[in-house]
Amino acid sequence: MKKTLLMTGLLTLLLSGCGKSDDVLVLGTNASFPPFEYVGGASGNEFKGFDIDIARQIASDSGKTLKIQNMKFDSLIMALNAGRIDFIAAGMTITPERQASVNFSTPYYEATQVVITKKSDTSIHSITDLRGKHFAVQLGSTADIMAKKYTDKVTAFNSGFEAIMELNNGKVDLVLFDSQPAANFMRKNPDLKIQSLPFAAEFYGLAVAKKNPQLLQQINTTLANIKTNGQYDTLIAKYMK
């Protein structure tokens, strides 16, 4: 009997250690998407960005401590539905396909896709000119889905940085990427240029598991509050330069 009670106690301790603390809110992100989420700061390993600041406010409003899990973009929804993270803030576009798996907050940012090419490339003037080109995209992103409409030559990478490097190395014709992060990358890539084509607007949302409506409500409340009290505009001015 004593052995049984001891084993039961140990099992309880192990199981409790595997769960997430009620005092912690776990954010899943892909911190290679500046200015929305990236690694930097004085120490060089701080999580920073527009989404990160919003996530910190959500945790604060929830009375919890924010813990950040950095992972591949295409694994975020799987991690969310497996219960390894509580919500996603990763510049994630709201799409019907994703809405089938998760719930999204009210939209908090409007974006669009842009084309990045070498400055010497003068072959693209319209969306029609994209057909048959070799695209580089971020794996699992909106661009990854869109690119397949124009070509069967799509190379997907875990980060936008890797896609940009592939273009710089002459391995692809263009990168399809979100407008604001694309502008951010241009500061360090003077031999590249952005071309704006008439792609449809898209909207970012914070993703929550369908079984967690209370957190979704808190997220939407925080988003509404920061837009009302001016904090949202302050973050736009801080990050969208």
N, C-alpha and C positions, 0 to 999 in steps of 0.2 A: 504493500500500500504506500509506504514511504517513497519507494522508487517511482511509483506511478504519479504521486503528487509532485515529486521533483521534476520528472519529465514534463508534466503538464505545465508547471511553472516556467521551465526553460522554454517550452514551445510558445507560451504566451509572451515571454520577453522577446523572443525572436520575431514573432509576428508583429508585435507592437513596434519593433525597430525598423521593420520593412515599410511601414506606412508613413504618410506625410504628417507632420505635426499640424495640429489645428491652429497653431499660432503662426504658421508659415504659409505664404502663397507662392506657389512655384510657377514661374514664367518659363515658357519654352520659346526660344528665339533662334535665329541664325545671324550671328553678329558679324556679318560681312556685307552689310547693306547700308552703308552710310548715306545720308545722315540719320537714318531711322534707327539702326542698331549697329554698333561697331565696338571694337576693343581699342582703348586708348587711355588718355589721362596721364597724369604725372608719372604714375608707376608703369604705364604701358600695358596694363592688363585689367583696366577697369571697363565695365560695361557702360556704354554711354549711348546717347542718341535720343531722338524725338520720341520713339516708341518706349524706350526705357524710362524716360521721365514720366510719361503717362502711366506706365505700369507701376512705378513707385508711388504715384499719387493714388492709384487704385488700391494698392496694398495698405497705404496709410489710412485711407478712408474706411478700409475693412478692419482696421485695428490689427494688422498683421505685418510680419516682416517679409520682404520680398526676397526670394531665392531665384537665381537665374540659371537656367540650364541651356547651354549653347549646343546646338545640334544641327545636323543637315536639314535644309529646308524641307526636302521631300519626306522626312521622317516625323515632322512635327504633328501632323494630324493623327498618325498612328500612336505616337506617344501620349497625345491628349486622350484618346479613346481608351488607351490601356491604363490610364490613371497615373502615369508617371509625372505629368505636369498638370497644372490647374487651368491655364489658359495660354493662348498664343498671341504674341505681339511681334510681328515679323514682316511688316509691309505686305500683308497677305490680302490679295484681292478677293472680294466677295463674288463667288461664282455659283451657279446652280449645282454644279458637280460637288463642290465643297459643302454647300448647304445641305446636301443629302447626308453628310457625315457629321457635321457640327453645326452649332448655332453661332451666328455672328452678332456682334454688337451693332448699334447704329453706325453708319459709315462715319469715319473721322478724318478721311483725307481723300481728295480726288486726284487721280494720277492718269497718265497715259503712257503708252509705249513710244519709244523713239528708236531710230536707227543710228548706230555708231559705225562709222567707216574711217578709213584713212583719209586724210585731207586730199590726197592725190586722186582719190576715187571720184569720178564724175559720172558714173553710170546710173545712179539712182535719182530719179526725179519724181516718181509716183509709186504707189503701192504695187502697180503692175510690174515695175522694174525689179521687184523682190523675187519674182518667180524664178526658181532654179538656182538662186544664190545659195552659198554655203553659210548657214547661220551658226553662231555660237550663242548659247543661252544658259541661264541658270536652271539646273535640274528641278523639275516640278513647279516652276514658276508659270505665270500667265504667258510670258514670252515663249516658254517651252511648248505650251499648247498652241499658241497662235502661229508659231513658225511652221508647224506642220501643214498649215493651210496653203503655204506658198512654195514649199520645197520638201523633198525627201532627204535633203542633206542638212541635218541638224546635229550638232555636237553639243551635248549638255555637260555642264560643269557644276560642282558643288557651290561655287561662288561666282559673283559677277567679276571679281578680280581675275579669276582664272580665264573667264571668257574674254576679257579685255586683253590679257596676255597672249591668248591664241590669235587674236586679231593683230596685235603688234608684231607677232612672229610670222605673219603672212599665211597662217594655216586656214583661215576662214575669210569670207568676204565681208562679213558684218556681224555686229552684235545687236540683238534686240533686247532692250532693257528699259526699265522704268525711268521716267524723265528726270526726277530729282536725283536719284543715285547716279544716273548717267552724267549729269552736270557735275556732280561731286568728283567722279573719276576723271573728268576732262582736265581738272586742274593739274593733274600729274601726268597727263598724256597729251602734250602739245601737238603731236603729229596726227591726232585723231580729231574728228569733228562729229557733231550731232546733227542729224537731219530729222525734222519734224514732218511726219506724214499724217493724213487725216484718219488716224486710228480712233476708235471709240473710246470715250472716257471710261475709267474704271475706278472703283472705290475700295479703299482699304477698310477692313474691320478687324476687331479682336475676336478670336475664336474661343469658344467654350464648349465643353462636352454637353450633349443634349440632356444629360441627367443632372445638370447643375444650373437650374434656372435662377437660383438665388444669386450666384456669382454674376450671371449675365445681367441681372437687374442692378447689382452694385456697380458693374462696369458702365452701364448706360447712365446711371446716376452721376458717376464721376465725370464722364464725358460731357454730359449736359452742364454740370457745374463749372468745369474749366472753360467751357465756351462762354458761359455767362459772366464769370468773374474776371475774364481777361487773361487767364493763365495760358489758354490755348494760343492766343495771339502772341504772347511772349515767347512761347516755344517755337512758333513759326519764325519769328524774327531771329531767334537764337540759332536755329538749325538750317533754315531754308535760305541760305545766303546766295 
